[in-house]
Protein backbone atom coordinates (compact mmCIF):
# COMPACT_ATOMS: atom_id res chain seq x y z
CA UNK A 1 0.00 0.00 0.00
CA UNK A 2 2.82 2.38 0.79
CA UNK A 3 4.39 1.97 -2.63
CA UNK A 4 1.09 2.83 -4.30
CA UNK A 5 0.81 6.02 -2.24
CA UNK A 6 4.36 7.01 -3.19
CA UNK A 7 3.60 6.40 -6.87
CA UNK A 8 0.41 8.46 -6.66
CA UNK A 9 2.31 11.27 -4.94
CA UNK A 10 4.94 11.20 -7.67
CA UNK A 11 2.28 11.29 -10.37
CA UNK A 12 0.56 14.21 -8.66
CA UNK A 13 3.83 16.14 -8.33
CA UNK A 14 4.70 15.53 -11.98
CA UNK A 15 1.24 16.52 -13.15
CA UNK A 16 1.35 19.69 -11.04
CA UNK A 17 4.77 20.58 -12.46
CA UNK A 18 3.46 20.23 -16.04
CA UNK A 19 0.41 22.37 -15.20
CA UNK A 20 2.45 25.15 -13.55
CA UNK A 21 5.29 25.17 -16.11
CA UNK A 22 3.80 24.06 -19.45
CA UNK A 23 6.47 25.56 -21.73
CA UNK A 24 9.44 23.84 -20.12
CA UNK A 25 11.41 21.19 -22.01
CA UNK A 26 10.57 17.55 -21.63
CA UNK A 27 7.37 15.73 -22.30
CA UNK A 28 4.47 14.86 -20.06
CA UNK A 29 5.34 11.17 -19.63
CA UNK A 30 9.06 11.71 -18.83
CA UNK A 31 8.07 14.28 -16.23
CA UNK A 32 5.71 11.83 -14.57
CA UNK A 33 8.29 9.04 -14.65
CA UNK A 34 10.98 11.24 -13.09
CA UNK A 35 8.59 12.36 -10.36
CA UNK A 36 7.58 8.79 -9.55
CA UNK A 37 11.22 7.69 -9.39
CA UNK A 38 12.01 10.60 -7.07
CA UNK A 39 9.02 9.79 -4.85
CA UNK A 40 10.03 6.13 -4.60
CA UNK A 41 13.61 7.01 -3.71
CA UNK A 42 12.62 9.65 -1.17
CA UNK A 43 9.97 7.48 0.45
CA UNK A 44 12.27 4.47 0.64
CA UNK A 45 15.07 6.49 2.23
CA UNK A 46 12.72 7.96 4.84
CA UNK A 47 11.24 4.57 5.63
CA UNK A 48 14.67 3.01 5.90
CA UNK A 49 15.80 5.58 8.46
CA UNK A 50 12.56 5.80 10.48
CA UNK A 51 10.79 2.43 10.78
CA UNK A 52 12.32 0.13 8.19
CA UNK A 53 8.86 -1.22 7.31
CA UNK A 54 7.39 -0.72 3.83
CA UNK A 55 3.99 -1.96 5.00
CA UNK A 56 3.14 1.17 6.99
CA UNK A 57 3.12 4.81 6.01
CA UNK A 58 4.99 6.98 8.47
CA UNK A 59 4.53 10.75 8.06
CA UNK A 60 8.23 11.10 7.32
CA UNK A 61 7.86 8.74 4.35
CA UNK A 62 4.94 10.76 3.02
CA UNK A 63 6.85 14.04 3.21
CA UNK A 64 10.07 12.53 1.89
CA UNK A 65 8.26 11.02 -1.10
CA UNK A 66 6.91 14.43 -2.03
CA UNK A 67 10.29 16.07 -1.46
CA UNK A 68 12.06 13.37 -3.49
CA UNK A 69 9.72 13.91 -6.42
CA UNK A 70 10.21 17.67 -6.34
CA UNK A 71 13.99 17.39 -6.02
CA UNK A 72 14.16 14.94 -8.93
CA UNK A 73 12.12 17.31 -11.11
CA UNK A 74 14.26 20.28 -10.08
CA UNK A 75 17.51 18.46 -10.88
CA UNK A 76 16.16 17.32 -14.25
CA UNK A 77 15.06 20.86 -15.10
CA UNK A 78 18.47 22.29 -14.19
CA UNK A 79 20.38 19.66 -16.17
CA UNK A 80 18.38 20.33 -19.32
CA UNK A 81 19.35 24.04 -19.33
TIMI-2910 file (N, C-alpha, C, CB; in pm, 1 decimal, decimal comma, always signed):
<rs>
+----------+----------+----------+----------+----------+----------+----------+----------+----------+----------+----------+----------+------+
!      n_x !      n_y !      n_z !     ca_x !     ca_y !     ca_z !      c_x !      c_y !      c_z !     cb_x !     cb_y !     cb_z ! resn !
+----------+----------+----------+----------+----------+----------+----------+----------+----------+----------+----------+----------+------+
!    +81,2 !   -118,7 !     +0,0 !     +0,0 !     +0,0 !     +0,0 !    +86,2 !   +125,9 !     +0,0 !    -92,7 !     -0,7 !   +119,2 !  Unk !
!   +194,7 !   +122,1 !    +71,5 !   +282,4 !   +238,2 !    +79,2 !   +341,0 !   +272,3 !    -57,1 !   +394,2 !   +213,5 !   +179,4 !  Unk !
!   +381,9 !   +171,9 !   -131,2 !   +439,0 !   +197,5 !   -263,4 !   +337,9 !   +263,5 !   -356,0 !   +489,2 !    +67,6 !   -325,5 !  Unk !
!   +213,4 !   +223,2 !   -346,7 !   +109,4 !   +283,4 !   -429,8 !    +91,6 !   +430,7 !   -393,9 !    -24,0 !   +207,5 !   -413,5 !  Unk !
!    +94,3 !   +462,5 !   -266,6 !    +80,9 !   +602,2 !   -224,4 !   +199,3 !   +683,5 !   -275,0 !    +70,4 !   +612,5 !    -70,3 !  Unk !
!   +319,9 !   +629,3 !   -267,9 !   +436,3 !   +701,1 !   -319,4 !   +424,1 !   +724,7 !   -468,9 !   +564,4 !   +624,1 !   -288,9 !  Unk !
!   +376,7 !   +625,2 !   -542,5 !   +360,2 !   +640,0 !   -687,2 !   +255,5 !   +746,4 !   -718,2 !   +320,4 !   +505,6 !   -751,4 !  Unk !
!   +145,4 !   +745,3 !   -645,2 !    +41,3 !   +846,2 !   -666,5 !    +93,7 !   +985,6 !   -633,6 !    -82,7 !   +814,7 !   -581,0 !  Unk !
!   +172,7 !   +997,2 !   -527,8 !   +230,8 !  +1127,1 !   -493,8 !   +325,2 !  +1174,7 !   -602,8 !   +304,8 !  +1119,6 !   -360,1 !  Unk !
!   +404,7 !  +1083,8 !   -657,4 !   +494,3 !  +1120,0 !   -766,8 !   +417,8 !  +1163,3 !   -890,2 !   +585,0 !  +1003,9 !   -801,1 !  Unk !
!   +310,5 !  +1090,9 !   -922,9 !   +228,1 !  +1129,3 !  -1037,0 !   +163,8 !  +1265,8 !  -1016,3 !   +120,7 !  +1024,6 !  -1061,9 !  Unk !
!   +117,5 !  +1291,5 !   -895,6 !    +56,3 !  +1421,1 !   -865,9 !   +158,9 !  +1534,1 !   -875,5 !     -7,0 !  +1419,4 !   -726,0 !  Unk !
!   +279,0 !  +1511,5 !   -825,1 !   +383,0 !  +1614,5 !   -832,6 !   +423,8 !  +1640,4 !   -977,3 !   +505,6 !  +1573,1 !   -749,7 !  Unk !
!   +436,4 !  +1535,6 !  -1057,1 !   +470,5 !  +1552,8 !  -1198,4 !   +361,6 !  +1622,5 !  -1275,9 !   +499,1 !  +1419,9 !  -1261,5 !  Unk !
!   +236,8 !  +1587,3 !  -1248,9 !   +124,2 !  +1651,7 !  -1315,1 !   +117,5 !  +1799,3 !  -1277,8 !     -7,1 !  +1581,5 !  -1278,6 !  Unk !
!   +137,8 !  +1830,2 !  -1149,4 !   +135,4 !  +1968,8 !  -1104,3 !   +247,6 !  +2049,7 !  -1167,2 !   +145,5 !  +1975,2 !   -952,9 !  Unk !
!   +364,0 !  +1989,3 !  -1182,5 !   +476,5 !  +2057,8 !  -1246,1 !   +442,8 !  +2091,6 !  -1391,3 !   +604,0 !  +1970,7 !  -1239,5 !  Unk !
!   +381,6 !  +1998,3 !  -1462,9 !   +346,3 !  +2023,2 !  -1603,6 !   +236,0 !  +2128,2 !  -1615,9 !   +301,6 !  +1892,6 !  -1671,3 !  Unk !
!   +146,8 !  +2136,2 !  -1518,2 !    +41,0 !  +2237,3 !  -1520,3 !    +98,6 !  +2376,1 !  -1491,2 !    -69,1 !  +2202,5 !  -1417,8 !  Unk !
!   +188,6 !  +2385,3 !  -1393,8 !   +244,5 !  +2514,9 !  -1355,0 !   +348,3 !  +2567,0 !  -1453,2 !   +306,1 !  +2504,9 !  -1218,4 !  Unk !
!   +423,8 !  +2477,8 !  -1516,8 !   +529,1 !  +2517,1 !  -1610,7 !   +510,5 !  +2444,3 !  -1743,5 !   +669,1 !  +2487,0 !  -1551,8 !  Unk !
!   +409,8 !  +2481,9 !  -1823,4 !   +380,1 !  +2405,9 !  -1945,0 !   +482,1 !  +2422,0 !  -2056,7 !   +247,2 !  +2445,6 !  -1996,1 !  Unk !
!   +554,8 !  +2532,2 !  -2063,2 !   +646,6 !  +2555,8 !  -2173,5 !   +786,1 !  +2501,5 !  -2152,9 !   +655,4 !  +2699,2 !  -2199,0 !  Unk !
!   +810,3 !  +2436,2 !  -2043,3 !   +943,8 !  +2384,5 !  -2012,2 !   +975,8 !  +2263,4 !  -2097,7 !   +954,6 !  +2348,2 !  -1863,6 !  Unk !
!  +1104,9 !  +2236,2 !  -2120,4 !  +1141,4 !  +2119,1 !  -2201,3 !  +1105,9 !  +1987,3 !  -2133,3 !  +1290,0 !  +2121,5 !  -2231,7 !  Unk !
!  +1094,1 !  +1886,5 !  -2215,0 !  +1057,4 !  +1755,4 !  -2163,2 !   +909,7 !  +1730,3 !  -2185,8 !  +1091,4 !  +1743,9 !  -2014,1 !  Unk !
!   +875,1 !  +1607,8 !  -2205,0 !   +736,7 !  +1573,3 !  -2229,9 !   +661,0 !  +1543,6 !  -2102,3 !   +728,9 !  +1455,9 !  -2321,8 !  Unk !
!   +533,5 !  +1514,1 !  -2119,0 !   +447,0 !  +1485,9 !  -2005,8 !   +483,5 !  +1353,6 !  -1939,4 !   +301,8 !  +1483,9 !  -2050,2 !  Unk !
!   +503,4 !  +1250,1 !  -2017,8 !   +534,2 !  +1117,3 !  -1962,8 !   +671,5 !  +1114,4 !  -1894,0 !   +529,8 !  +1011,9 !  -2074,6 !  Unk !
!   +778,5 !  +1170,0 !  -1955,2 !   +906,3 !  +1170,8 !  -1883,2 !   +900,9 !  +1247,2 !  -1751,0 !  +1013,3 !  +1230,8 !  -1970,7 !  Unk !
!   +822,1 !  +1354,0 !  -1747,3 !   +807,2 !  +1428,3 !  -1622,8 !   +741,8 !  +1342,4 !  -1516,2 !   +725,6 !  +1555,2 !  -1645,3 !  Unk !
!   +638,7 !  +1269,9 !  -1553,1 !   +571,1 !  +1182,7 !  -1457,0 !   +662,5 !  +1070,2 !  -1409,5 !   +444,5 !  +1124,1 !  -1518,8 !  Unk !
!   +738,0 !  +1012,6 !  -1501,5 !   +829,2 !   +903,7 !  -1465,2 !   +937,5 !   +952,9 !  -1370,0 !   +893,3 !   +842,8 !  -1591,0 !  Unk !
!   +995,0 !  +1068,8 !  -1398,5 !  +1097,5 !  +1124,4 !  -1308,9 !  +1040,5 !  +1153,3 !  -1171,4 !  +1157,1 !  +1252,1 !  -1368,1 !  Unk !
!   +920,1 !  +1206,1 !  -1165,2 !   +859,5 !  +1236,2 !  -1036,0 !   +830,6 !  +1109,1 !   -957,0 !   +731,1 !  +1315,9 !  -1055,3 !  Unk !
!   +784,5 !  +1005,8 !  -1023,7 !   +757,9 !   +878,6 !   -955,1 !   +887,8 !   +817,1 !   -903,3 !   +686,4 !   +779,6 !  -1050,1 !  Unk !
!   +991,9 !   +821,8 !   -983,1 !  +1121,8 !   +769,3 !   -939,0 !  +1171,2 !   +846,7 !   -817,0 !  +1226,2 !   +777,3 !  -1053,7 !  Unk !
!  +1159,6 !   +978,1 !   -821,3 !  +1200,8 !  +1059,8 !   -706,8 !  +1118,9 !  +1030,4 !   -583,1 !  +1189,9 !  +1206,3 !   -740,6 !  Unk !
!   +988,2 !  +1010,5 !   -599,6 !   +902,4 !   +979,1 !   -485,0 !   +937,6 !   +843,2 !   -425,5 !   +754,8 !   +981,5 !   -526,5 !  Unk !
!   +964,8 !   +745,7 !   -510,5 !  +1002,5 !   +613,4 !   -460,1 !  +1134,6 !   +617,5 !   -385,2 !  +1011,5 !   +513,7 !   -574,8 !  Unk !
!  +1231,1 !   +690,0 !   -438,7 !  +1361,1 !   +700,8 !   -371,5 !  +1347,2 !   +774,4 !   -239,2 !  +1463,0 !   +772,8 !   -461,4 !  Unk !
!  +1279,7 !   +888,0 !   -240,6 !  +1262,2 !   +965,1 !   -116,8 !  +1184,1 !   +889,8 !    -11,0 !  +1192,5 !  +1095,1 !   -146,4 !  Unk !
!  +1076,2 !   +824,8 !    -50,8 !   +997,3 !   +748,4 !    +44,8 !  +1072,9 !   +629,9 !   +101,8 !   +871,0 !   +700,8 !    -20,0 !  Unk !
!  +1149,3 !   +562,4 !    +16,5 !  +1226,6 !   +447,5 !    +64,4 !  +1334,9 !   +491,7 !   +163,0 !  +1290,3 !   +372,5 !    -54,2 !  Unk !
!  +1401,9 !   +599,9 !   +132,5 !  +1507,2 !   +649,2 !   +222,9 !  +1447,6 !   +687,4 !   +358,2 !  +1580,5 !   +770,8 !   +160,6 !  Unk !
!  +1335,4 !   +757,1 !   +356,8 !  +1272,3 !   +795,8 !   +483,8 !  +1225,4 !   +674,9 !   +562,6 !  +1154,5 !   +888,8 !   +458,2 !  Unk !
!  +1169,6 !   +577,1 !   +494,7 !  +1123,9 !   +456,8 !   +563,3 !  +1241,1 !   +376,5 !   +618,6 !  +1041,1 !   +370,2 !   +468,8 !  Unk !
!  +1348,5 !   +374,0 !   +544,7 !  +1467,1 !   +300,8 !   +589,9 !  +1521,7 !   +360,2 !   +719,6 !  +1575,8 !   +302,4 !   +481,0 !  Unk !
!  +1522,4 !   +493,4 !   +728,3 !  +1579,8 !   +557,6 !   +846,3 !  +1481,3 !   +574,3 !   +961,0 !  +1634,1 !   +691,1 !   +809,0 !  Unk !
!  +1350,4 !   +562,3 !   +937,4 !  +1255,8 !   +580,4 !  +1047,5 !  +1208,0 !   +446,9 !  +1103,8 !  +1136,4 !   +662,6 !  +1001,1 !  Unk !
!  +1135,1 !   +366,8 !  +1024,6 !  +1079,4 !   +242,9 !  +1078,1 !  +1136,8 !   +118,2 !  +1013,0 !   +930,9 !   +243,2 !  +1061,9 !  Unk !
!  +1179,9 !   +128,2 !   +888,7 !  +1232,3 !    +12,9 !   +818,8 !  +1124,2 !    -81,6 !   +769,5 !  +1325,9 !    -60,7 !   +907,2 !  Unk !
!   +997,9 !    -38,3 !   +770,9 !   +886,2 !   -122,4 !   +730,7 !   +813,3 !    -57,0 !   +613,6 !   +789,3 !   -146,2 !   +849,4 !  Unk !
!   +808,4 !   -126,9 !   +500,3 !   +739,4 !    -72,5 !   +383,4 !   +589,3 !    -94,5 !   +389,3 !   +794,5 !   -134,3 !   +257,3 !  Unk !
!   +540,5 !   -167,1 !   +488,3 !   +398,6 !   -195,5 !   +499,6 !   +318,7 !    -83,7 !   +563,6 !   +379,1 !   -319,7 !   +577,1 !  Unk !
!   +384,2 !     +6,4 !   +634,9 !   +314,0 !   +117,1 !   +698,9 !   +358,2 !   +248,4 !   +635,2 !   +340,5 !   +118,5 !   +852,0 !  Unk !
!   +281,4 !   +350,8 !   +658,8 !   +312,0 !   +481,1 !   +600,9 !   +340,6 !   +581,3 !   +711,6 !   +196,2 !   +530,2 !   +512,0 !  Unk !
!   +467,1 !   +596,9 !   +748,1 !   +499,2 !   +698,5 !   +847,3 !   +490,0 !   +837,1 !   +783,7 !   +640,3 !   +674,7 !   +906,7 !  Unk !
!   +461,1 !   +938,7 !   +862,0 !   +453,1 !  +1074,8 !   +806,3 !   +583,8 !  +1118,7 !   +740,0 !   +416,3 !  +1173,9 !   +916,2 !  Unk !
!   +695,0 !  +1073,2 !   +792,2 !   +823,3 !  +1109,7 !   +731,8 !   +835,2 !  +1052,8 !   +590,5 !   +939,7 !  +1059,7 !   +819,0 !  Unk !
!   +783,6 !   +934,0 !   +568,8 !   +786,0 !   +873,6 !   +435,2 !   +698,8 !   +949,6 !   +337,9 !   +741,1 !   +728,9 !   +441,6 !  Unk !
!   +584,9 !   +997,2 !   +384,6 !   +493,9 !  +1075,6 !   +302,4 !   +559,5 !  +1206,3 !   +258,2 !   +364,3 !  +1104,3 !   +379,0 !  Unk !
!   +619,3 !  +1276,5 !   +351,3 !   +684,9 !  +1404,1 !   +321,3 !   +809,2 !  +1382,0 !   +235,5 !   +722,7 !  +1477,4 !   +451,5 !  Unk !
!   +885,9 !  +1280,0 !   +266,2 !  +1007,3 !  +1253,1 !   +188,8 !   +975,0 !  +1210,4 !    +46,4 !  +1090,7 !  +1145,6 !   +257,2 !  Unk !
!   +865,5 !  +1140,4 !    +25,5 !   +826,1 !  +1101,9 !   -109,9 !   +793,8 !  +1225,8 !   -192,5 !   +705,0 !  +1006,5 !   -106,3 !  Unk !
!   +721,5 !  +1318,4 !   -133,6 !   +690,6 !  +1443,1 !   -203,3 !   +817,4 !  +1524,3 !   -228,8 !   +590,2 !  +1526,0 !   -122,3 !  Unk !
!   +903,2 !  +1533,3 !   -129,2 !  +1029,0 !  +1606,7 !   -145,9 !  +1118,2 !  +1540,3 !   -250,5 !  +1103,5 !  +1616,3 !    -12,0 !  Unk !
!  +1124,7 !  +1408,3 !   -250,2 !  +1205,5 !  +1336,8 !   -348,9 !  +1157,9 !  +1362,4 !   -490,3 !  +1203,6 !  +1188,4 !   -320,8 !  Unk !
!  +1026,6 !  +1363,8 !   -510,1 !   +971,7 !  +1391,1 !   -642,4 !  +1006,1 !  +1532,6 !   -687,8 !   +819,9 !  +1371,3 !   -642,4 !  Unk !
!   +991,8 !  +1628,0 !   -598,2 !  +1021,0 !  +1766,6 !   -633,8 !  +1169,7 !  +1788,0 !   -660,1 !   +974,0 !  +1860,1 !   -523,5 !  Unk !
!  +1254,7 !  +1725,7 !   -581,2 !  +1399,0 !  +1738,7 !   -602,3 !  +1439,8 !  +1675,5 !   -734,5 !  +1476,8 !  +1674,1 !   -486,4 !  Unk !
!  +1383,7 !  +1559,3 !   -765,9 !  +1416,4 !  +1494,0 !   -893,3 !  +1374,2 !  +1581,8 !  -1010,7 !  +1347,9 !  +1355,7 !   -903,0 !  Unk !
!  +1257,3 !  +1643,8 !  -1003,2 !  +1212,0 !  +1731,3 !  -1110,9 !  +1298,9 !  +1856,4 !  -1121,8 !  +1066,3 !  +1770,7 !  -1088,8 !  Unk !
!  +1339,9 !  +1909,9 !  -1007,9 !  +1425,6 !  +2027,8 !  -1008,0 !  +1561,7 !  +1997,6 !  -1069,6 !  +1443,1 !  +2080,3 !   -866,2 !  Unk !
!  +1620,9 !  +1885,1 !  -1032,5 !  +1750,8 !  +1846,2 !  -1088,0 !  +1739,1 !  +1822,8 !  -1238,5 !  +1804,2 !  +1718,9 !  -1017,7 !  Unk !
!  +1634,1 !  +1756,7 !  -1281,5 !  +1615,8 !  +1732,0 !  -1425,4 !  +1597,9 !  +1861,8 !  -1501,3 !  +1495,5 !  +1640,9 !  -1449,7 !  Unk !
!  +1525,7 !  +1956,9 !  -1443,9 !  +1506,5 !  +2085,8 !  -1509,8 !  +1637,2 !  +2163,2 !  -1520,8 !  +1403,5 !  +2168,7 !  -1434,3 !  Unk !
!  +1719,6 !  +2157,5 !  -1418,1 !  +1847,4 !  +2229,2 !  -1419,0 !  +1948,1 !  +2165,0 !  -1514,0 !  +1905,5 !  +2234,6 !  -1278,2 !  Unk !
!  +1944,3 !  +2033,2 !  -1528,5 !  +2038,4 !  +1966,1 !  -1617,3 !  +2003,8 !  +1986,1 !  -1763,9 !  +2042,9 !  +1818,8 !  -1586,0 !  Unk !
!  +1879,2 !  +2014,3 !  -1793,8 !  +1837,8 !  +2033,4 !  -1931,9 !  +1871,5 !  +2173,4 !  -1985,1 !  +1689,4 !  +2008,5 !  -1944,1 !  Unk !
!  +1899,4 !  +2265,7 !  -1901,3 !  +1935,5 !  +2404,3 !  -1932,9 !  +1845,8 !  +2460,2 !  -2034,4 !  +2076,1 !  +2415,0 !  -1980,2 !  Unk !
+----------+----------+----------+----------+----------+----------+----------+----------+----------+----------+----------+----------+------+
</rs>
